[in-house]
Amino acid sequence: MEGKSVPPKGTWTIERHIMLQEKAHPDASGDFTQLLMDIALAGKIISREVNKAGLVEILGLTGETNVQGEQVQKLDDYANHTILSILDRSGRVCILGTEENSEPIRILPPYEAGNYAVSLDPLDGSSNIDANVSVGTIFSIHRKVSKGPRGEDEDLLQKGNKQLAAGYIIYGSSTMMVYSTGNGVHGFTLDPSVGEFLLSHPDIRIPKRGSVYSVNEGNSLFWSKGITEYIHYLKQRDEQSGRPYSSRYIGSLVSDFHRNLLHGGIFLYPADFKDPNKTQGKLRLLYEAAPMAFIVEHAGGYASDGRQNILDIEATELHQRTPLIVGSYEDVKECEKFIAEYDNDKLDVKEKKK
């Protein structure tokens, strides 16, 4: 919407917004635009079910365990099935990767394979759904880079800085879709009376520094010294620098991220040193960390694994995990300094056990 006045809130549909951005690319085929609209459609359908989850038999567990070793919620299964049924035969996608499927989903004949690879967390935070906590769908889109007619693993296993688009749909007191194609970050609120996502948050910019930190302090016994010292620092009073920070932790990545994106702050899910042989973090790189990193960077923020930009990490497997520190630019950079000072190249796990 460069060079144009911002339309009044509630009058500009997501479809109109995406199509306007498409006009900046004269060679565009329209497939990318339609892919984003397909994801928006899936969000509307999932939102309908989430909002009546307490009234229908869709809460609780399926009795199955996913590739992450986590028990599958009925809503997880429903969201995953809904998105895949919309995307896998659309002719716009060459391969899909989701949290709920152990292997990539390939588009096989007789269905046409498209030019885009999509990574998804169909329903982030679903373990909290029965407590009426906000949950969400996270998505990431890469352009196909493999040479064959069909999608390959390499189409999914790309760096975050190669993403064409990333976004999330948050199902809360209202349903919002927030996304970026690298030209700003824009938020759209679903108006159920007309069935449309309408522009409500144009050109979102995260404050350079916040006053809130979001972390599960129940894991503090297993943090590195750098993270421990950083959180202690945030709790110390210093009115000039705006400390102490307030603690706000929902336990749903989409919800914590969304609040901090709008108001500033830092979210941390650092490496867990409960097991010295497994210190890579919990969140998944391709369909949780990288999409959020892409969004926050285009809103003026930053995302790190504690040592490097999340967007610079090249994935080697679909369900690869990573620590994630994301939010206001100055806050995340400050956290990196604590890690560099206290943790160096090797974290002292033995010291953490004392």
Secondary structure as the mmCIF struct_conf table of DSSP 4:
data_model
#
loop_
_struct_conf.conf_type_id
_struct_conf.id
_struct_conf.beg_label_comp_id
_struct_conf.beg_label_asym_id
_struct_conf.beg_label_seq_id
_struct_conf.end_label_comp_id
_struct_conf.end_label_asym_id
_struct_conf.end_label_seq_id
TURN_TY1_P TURN_TY1_P1 GLU A 2 GLY A 3
BEND BEND1 LYS A 4 LYS A 4
HELX_LH_PP_P HELX_LH_PP_P1 SER A 5 PRO A 8
TURN_TY1_P TURN_TY1_P2 LYS A 9 GLY A 10
BEND BEND2 THR A 11 THR A 11
STRN STRN1 THR A 13 THR A 13
HELX_RH_AL_P HELX_RH_AL_P1 ILE A 14 GLU A 22
TURN_TY1_P TURN_TY1_P3 LYS A 23 ALA A 24
TURN_TY1_P TURN_TY1_P4 PRO A 26 ASP A 27
BEND BEND3 GLY A 30 GLY A 30
HELX_RH_AL_P HELX_RH_AL_P2 ASP A 31 VAL A 50
TURN_TY1_P TURN_TY1_P5 ASN A 51 ILE A 58
BEND BEND4 GLY A 60 GLY A 60
STRN STRN2 LEU A 61 THR A 65
TURN_TY1_P TURN_TY1_P6 VAL A 67 GLN A 68
BEND BEND5 GLY A 69 GLY A 69
HELX_LH_PP_P HELX_LH_PP_P2 GLU A 70 GLU A 70
STRN STRN3 GLN A 71 GLN A 73
HELX_RH_AL_P HELX_RH_AL_P3 LYS A 74 LEU A 87
TURN_TY1_P TURN_TY1_P7 ASP A 88 ARG A 89
BEND BEND6 SER A 90 ARG A 92
STRN STRN4 VAL A 93 THR A 98
TURN_TY1_P TURN_TY1_P8 GLU A 99 GLU A 100
BEND BEND7 SER A 102 GLU A 103
STRN STRN5 ILE A 105 ARG A 106
TURN_TY1_P TURN_TY1_P9 PRO A 109 PRO A 110
BEND BEND8 TYR A 111 TYR A 111
HELX_LH_PP_P HELX_LH_PP_P3 GLU A 112 ALA A 113
BEND BEND9 ASN A 115 ASN A 115
STRN STRN6 TYR A 116 ASP A 124
TURN_TY1_P TURN_TY1_P10 GLY A 125 GLY A 125
HELX_RH_3T_P HELX_RH_3T_P1 SER A 126 ALA A 131
TURN_TY1_P TURN_TY1_P11 ASN A 132 ASN A 132
STRN STRN7 VAL A 135 ARG A 143
BEND BEND10 LYS A 147 ARG A 150
HELX_RH_AL_P HELX_RH_AL_P4 ASP A 153 LEU A 156
BEND BEND11 LEU A 157 LEU A 157
HELX_RH_3T_P HELX_RH_3T_P2 GLY A 160 LYS A 162
STRN STRN8 GLN A 163 TYR A 171
BEND BEND12 GLY A 172 SER A 174
STRN STRN9 THR A 175 SER A 180
BEND BEND13 THR A 181 ASN A 183
STRN STRN10 HIS A 186 ASP A 191
TURN_TY1_P TURN_TY1_P12 PRO A 192 GLY A 195
STRN STRN11 GLU A 196 HIS A 201
BEND BEND14 ASP A 203 ASP A 203
BEND BEND15 LYS A 208 ARG A 209
BEND BEND16 SER A 211 SER A 211
STRN STRN12 VAL A 212 SER A 214
HELX_RH_3T_P HELX_RH_3T_P3 GLU A 217 PHE A 222
BEND BEND17 TRP A 223 TRP A 223
HELX_RH_AL_P HELX_RH_AL_P5 LYS A 225 LYS A 235
BEND BEND18 GLN A 236 GLN A 236
STRN STRN13 ASP A 238 ASP A 238
HELX_RH_3T_P HELX_RH_3T_P4 GLU A 239 SER A 241
TURN_TY1_P TURN_TY1_P13 GLY A 242 GLY A 242
STRN STRN14 ARG A 243 ARG A 243
BEND BEND19 PRO A 244 PRO A 244
HELX_LH_PP_P HELX_LH_PP_P4 TYR A 245 TYR A 245
STRN STRN15 SER A 246 SER A 247
BEND BEND20 GLY A 251 GLY A 251
HELX_RH_AL_P HELX_RH_AL_P6 LEU A 253 HIS A 263
STRN STRN16 ILE A 266 TYR A 269
TURN_TY1_P TURN_TY1_P14 PHE A 273 LYS A 274
BEND BEND21 ASP A 275 ASP A 275
TURN_TY1_P TURN_TY1_P15 PRO A 276 ASN A 277
BEND BEND22 GLN A 280 GLN A 280
BEND BEND23 LYS A 282 LYS A 282
STRN STRN17 LEU A 283 ARG A 284
HELX_RH_PI_P HELX_RH_PI_P1 LEU A 285 ALA A 289
HELX_RH_AL_P HELX_RH_AL_P7 ALA A 290 HIS A 298
TURN_TY1_P TURN_TY1_P16 ALA A 299 GLY A 300
STRN STRN18 TYR A 302 SER A 304
BEND BEND24 ASP A 305 GLN A 308
STRN STRN19 ASN A 309 ASN A 309
HELX_RH_3T_P HELX_RH_3T_P5 ILE A 310 ASP A 312
HELX_LH_PP_P HELX_LH_PP_P5 ILE A 313 ALA A 315
BEND BEND25 THR A 316 GLU A 317
TURN_TY1_P TURN_TY1_P17 LEU A 318 HIS A 319
STRN STRN20 ARG A 321 THR A 322
STRN STRN21 LEU A 324 GLY A 327
BEND BEND26 SER A 328 SER A 328
HELX_RH_AL_P HELX_RH_AL_P8 TYR A 329 TYR A 342
TURN_TY1_P TURN_TY1_P18 ASP A 343 ASP A 345
BEND BEND27 LYS A 346 LYS A 346
HELX_RH_AL_P HELX_RH_AL_P9 VAL A 349 LYS A 353
#
